[in-house]
Amino acid sequence: MENKKIIVRGYVQGVGFRWFVRRVATSLGIDGTVRNLPNGDVEIMARGTEKQINEMIKTLYSGPGRVEGVSAENSREIKTEGFHIIF
């Protein structure tokens, strides 16, 4: 399993993007969290196989709003079961 911190940049707050991420992650069997950041980005902490995470990253570009870029880096171990939105 991989643990990734994914940052999504663009017009991704106030458009239902976190709910979209949750649906995608749940359908792919990815555990983790998603939250808005103060600078307007969205942060996703994800645990899954390389294939699952790559599929999620590809799908992020088709979400609501306008994704201008996605970056991913290795992360600390994610222990969350299921996928949750942090408010």
C-alpha beads as a LAMMPS data file, in Angstrom:
LAMMPS data file: protein, C-alpha beads

87 atoms
86 bonds

1 atom types
1 bond types

-500.0 500.0 xlo xhi
-500.0 500.0 ylo yhi
-500.0 500.0 zlo zhi

Masses

1 110.0

Atoms # bond

1 1 1 0.000 0.000 0.000
2 1 1 1.087 3.530 -0.739
3 1 1 0.437 6.604 1.407
4 1 1 0.218 9.855 -0.560
5 1 1 -0.386 13.512 0.155
6 1 1 -2.095 14.997 -2.905
7 1 1 -2.568 18.733 -3.399
8 1 1 -5.140 19.926 -5.942
9 1 1 -4.783 23.521 -7.177
10 1 1 -7.339 25.608 -9.031
11 1 1 -10.952 26.615 -8.514
12 1 1 -11.790 23.641 -6.290
13 1 1 -13.475 25.112 -3.207
14 1 1 -17.169 25.876 -2.943
15 1 1 -18.062 23.632 -5.891
16 1 1 -18.597 20.226 -4.228
17 1 1 -15.070 19.048 -4.961
18 1 1 -14.507 17.337 -1.588
19 1 1 -17.703 15.305 -2.009
20 1 1 -16.559 14.353 -5.515
21 1 1 -13.182 13.211 -4.130
22 1 1 -14.930 11.163 -1.448
23 1 1 -17.129 9.412 -4.036
24 1 1 -14.134 8.636 -6.257
25 1 1 -11.969 7.397 -3.375
26 1 1 -14.770 5.227 -1.981
27 1 1 -15.491 3.687 -5.380
28 1 1 -11.790 2.855 -5.819
29 1 1 -11.377 1.446 -2.288
30 1 1 -8.994 4.191 -1.115
31 1 1 -8.814 5.136 2.569
32 1 1 -7.998 8.650 3.772
33 1 1 -9.242 12.203 4.092
34 1 1 -9.884 15.336 2.055
35 1 1 -9.981 18.936 3.287
36 1 1 -9.897 22.521 2.062
37 1 1 -6.723 24.487 2.739
38 1 1 -6.703 28.196 3.633
39 1 1 -4.906 29.096 0.374
40 1 1 -7.743 27.702 -1.804
41 1 1 -6.154 24.321 -2.540
42 1 1 -7.576 20.949 -1.537
43 1 1 -5.464 18.386 0.341
44 1 1 -6.074 14.666 -0.023
45 1 1 -4.386 12.114 2.222
46 1 1 -4.774 8.736 0.530
47 1 1 -3.835 5.114 1.188
48 1 1 -4.200 2.551 -1.576
49 1 1 -2.346 0.640 -4.225
50 1 1 -0.328 2.512 -6.828
51 1 1 -2.982 1.651 -9.422
52 1 1 -5.841 2.949 -7.223
53 1 1 -4.080 6.228 -6.440
54 1 1 -3.048 6.818 -10.063
55 1 1 -6.650 6.248 -11.175
56 1 1 -7.906 8.718 -8.563
57 1 1 -5.390 11.371 -9.645
58 1 1 -6.479 10.994 -13.296
59 1 1 -10.138 11.304 -12.292
60 1 1 -9.577 14.494 -10.247
61 1 1 -9.317 16.496 -13.477
62 1 1 -12.937 15.645 -14.356
63 1 1 -14.362 16.911 -11.055
64 1 1 -16.404 20.040 -10.425
65 1 1 -14.689 23.402 -10.618
66 1 1 -11.427 23.794 -12.514
67 1 1 -8.341 21.768 -11.612
68 1 1 -5.185 23.590 -12.645
69 1 1 -2.708 21.107 -11.221
70 1 1 -2.231 18.088 -9.008
71 1 1 0.909 17.170 -7.094
72 1 1 1.514 14.003 -5.092
73 1 1 4.235 13.042 -2.676
74 1 1 4.857 10.169 -0.301
75 1 1 3.275 10.669 3.085
76 1 1 3.347 9.356 6.594
77 1 1 1.294 6.235 7.191
78 1 1 -2.423 6.908 6.969
79 1 1 -4.385 4.922 9.528
80 1 1 -7.913 6.091 8.688
81 1 1 -10.410 3.393 7.739
82 1 1 -12.768 4.505 4.981
83 1 1 -12.619 7.939 3.372
84 1 1 -13.700 11.080 5.223
85 1 1 -14.208 14.780 4.579
86 1 1 -12.556 17.023 7.167
87 1 1 -14.579 20.185 7.836

Bonds

1 1 1 2
2 1 2 3
3 1 3 4
4 1 4 5
5 1 5 6
6 1 6 7
7 1 7 8
8 1 8 9
9 1 9 10
10 1 10 11
11 1 11 12
12 1 12 13
13 1 13 14
14 1 14 15
15 1 15 16
16 1 16 17
17 1 17 18
18 1 18 19
19 1 19 20
20 1 20 21
21 1 21 22
22 1 22 23
23 1 23 24
24 1 24 25
25 1 25 26
26 1 26 27
27 1 27 28
28 1 28 29
29 1 29 30
30 1 30 31
31 1 31 32
32 1 32 33
33 1 33 34
34 1 34 35
35 1 35 36
36 1 36 37
37 1 37 38
38 1 38 39
39 1 39 40
40 1 40 41
41 1 41 42
42 1 42 43
43 1 43 44
44 1 44 45
45 1 45 46
46 1 46 47
47 1 47 48
48 1 48 49
49 1 49 50
50 1 50 51
51 1 51 52
52 1 52 53
53 1 53 54
54 1 54 55
55 1 55 56
56 1 56 57
57 1 57 58
58 1 58 59
59 1 59 60
60 1 60 61
61 1 61 62
62 1 62 63
63 1 63 64
64 1 64 65
65 1 65 66
66 1 66 67
67 1 67 68
68 1 68 69
69 1 69 70
70 1 70 71
71 1 71 72
72 1 72 73
73 1 73 74
74 1 74 75
75 1 75 76
76 1 76 77
77 1 77 78
78 1 78 79
79 1 79 80
80 1 80 81
81 1 81 82
82 1 82 83
83 1 83 84
84 1 84 85
85 1 85 86
86 1 86 87
